[in-house]
Amino acid sequence: MEVGMQGSQLTVFAATTGPRKHHLTTVGWILDEARQAGIHGATVVDVSECVDVHGKYHAARFVELADQPVAITLAGESERVDALLDRLRHGSVPLFYTRCAVDYEVLGSGVP
């Protein structure tokens, strides 16, 4: 079996989307930092409920969508994921993440 590229998968959990960084939502800021680190492609999943690292409960509510928890998953070369994590660490936005080694590949015709 031929293996694609090896790297890291990163999932960033943000308990709220409300805090803003550089006039962007938290999600927009994370995606922008990923792009600047050279990582192209991410999946953002809205989460209905979560408990943050401080034990505070967050839930998506119609009246307060700023409290919408999200999970952002991306994969790329480990060096690029390292660069992204360094950028996020200096962002002063409370985030939790998981990281694991993965094999990945871009599929489809016309994809470099």
C-alpha positions as CSV (number, residue, x, y, z in Angstrom):
1,M,0.0,0.0,0.0
2,E,1.4,3.3,-1.0
3,V,1.4,6.0,1.7
4,G,0.8,9.7,1.0
5,M,2.5,12.3,3.0
6,Q,3.2,12.1,6.7
7,G,2.5,14.9,9.1
8,S,0.3,16.0,11.9
9,Q,-3.4,16.3,12.4
10,L,-4.4,19.2,14.7
11,T,-7.9,19.7,16.2
12,V,-8.3,23.1,17.9
13,F,-11.3,23.4,20.3
14,A,-12.6,26.9,20.9
15,A,-15.3,27.1,23.6
16,T,-16.7,30.3,22.2
17,T,-16.5,32.1,18.8
18,G,-17.2,35.5,20.3
19,P,-13.7,36.8,21.3
20,R,-12.2,38.6,18.4
21,K,-8.6,38.9,17.3
22,H,-7.5,41.4,14.7
23,H,-11.1,42.2,13.8
24,L,-11.8,38.5,13.1
25,T,-14.0,36.0,14.9
26,T,-12.0,33.3,16.8
27,V,-12.6,30.9,13.9
28,G,-11.6,33.4,11.3
29,W,-8.4,34.2,13.1
30,I,-7.5,30.5,13.5
31,L,-8.1,29.9,9.8
32,D,-6.1,32.9,8.9
33,E,-3.2,31.8,11.1
34,A,-3.4,28.4,9.5
35,R,-3.2,29.9,6.0
36,Q,-0.2,32.1,7.0
37,A,1.5,29.0,8.4
38,G,1.1,27.4,5.0
39,I,-1.7,24.9,5.9
40,H,-4.4,24.9,3.3
41,G,-7.7,23.2,4.1
42,A,-9.5,22.9,7.4
43,T,-12.8,21.6,8.6
44,V,-14.9,23.7,11.1
45,V,-17.5,21.8,13.1
46,D,-20.1,23.6,15.2
47,V,-20.4,21.8,18.5
48,S,-23.7,22.0,20.4
49,E,-22.2,21.8,23.9
50,C,-18.9,21.7,25.7
51,V,-17.1,22.2,29.0
52,D,-14.0,24.4,28.7
53,V,-10.6,23.9,30.4
54,H,-11.9,25.9,33.4
55,G,-15.0,23.7,33.8
56,K,-17.4,26.3,32.4
57,Y,-20.3,25.0,30.4
58,H,-20.9,26.5,26.9
59,A,-23.8,25.8,24.6
60,A,-25.1,27.0,21.2
61,R,-28.1,29.1,21.8
62,F,-30.2,31.0,19.3
63,V,-29.9,34.2,21.3
64,E,-26.2,34.0,22.0
65,L,-24.3,32.5,19.1
66,A,-21.1,34.0,20.4
67,D,-21.0,31.1,22.8
68,Q,-21.0,28.6,20.0
69,P,-18.3,26.0,20.6
70,V,-16.3,24.8,17.6
71,A,-13.7,22.2,16.6
72,I,-11.4,23.0,13.8
73,T,-9.5,20.1,12.3
74,L,-6.6,20.4,9.8
75,A,-3.6,18.3,8.7
76,G,-0.3,19.2,7.2
77,E,3.5,18.9,7.4
78,S,4.5,18.7,11.0
79,E,6.7,21.8,10.7
80,R,3.8,23.8,9.4
81,V,1.6,22.6,12.3
82,D,4.4,23.6,14.7
83,A,4.4,27.1,13.1
84,L,0.7,27.3,13.5
85,L,0.8,26.3,17.2
86,D,3.5,28.9,17.8
87,R,1.3,31.5,16.2
88,L,-1.8,30.4,18.3
89,R,0.2,30.3,21.5
90,H,1.0,34.0,21.1
91,G,-2.6,35.0,20.3
92,S,-3.9,35.4,23.8
93,V,-7.0,33.4,22.9
94,P,-8.0,30.5,25.2
95,L,-7.8,27.3,23.1
96,F,-7.4,23.6,23.7
97,Y,-6.0,21.3,21.1
98,T,-5.1,17.7,20.3
99,R,-2.4,16.6,17.9
100,C,-1.5,13.2,16.4
101,A,0.7,11.8,13.7
102,V,-1.2,11.0,10.4
103,D,-0.7,9.9,6.9
104,Y,-2.5,12.2,4.4
105,E,-3.0,12.7,0.8
106,V,-4.9,15.1,-1.5
107,L,-7.1,13.1,-3.9
108,G,-8.8,14.1,-7.1
109,S,-7.9,15.0,-10.7
110,G,-6.0,18.2,-11.3
111,V,-4.7,18.4,-7.7
112,P,-1.0,19.2,-7.5
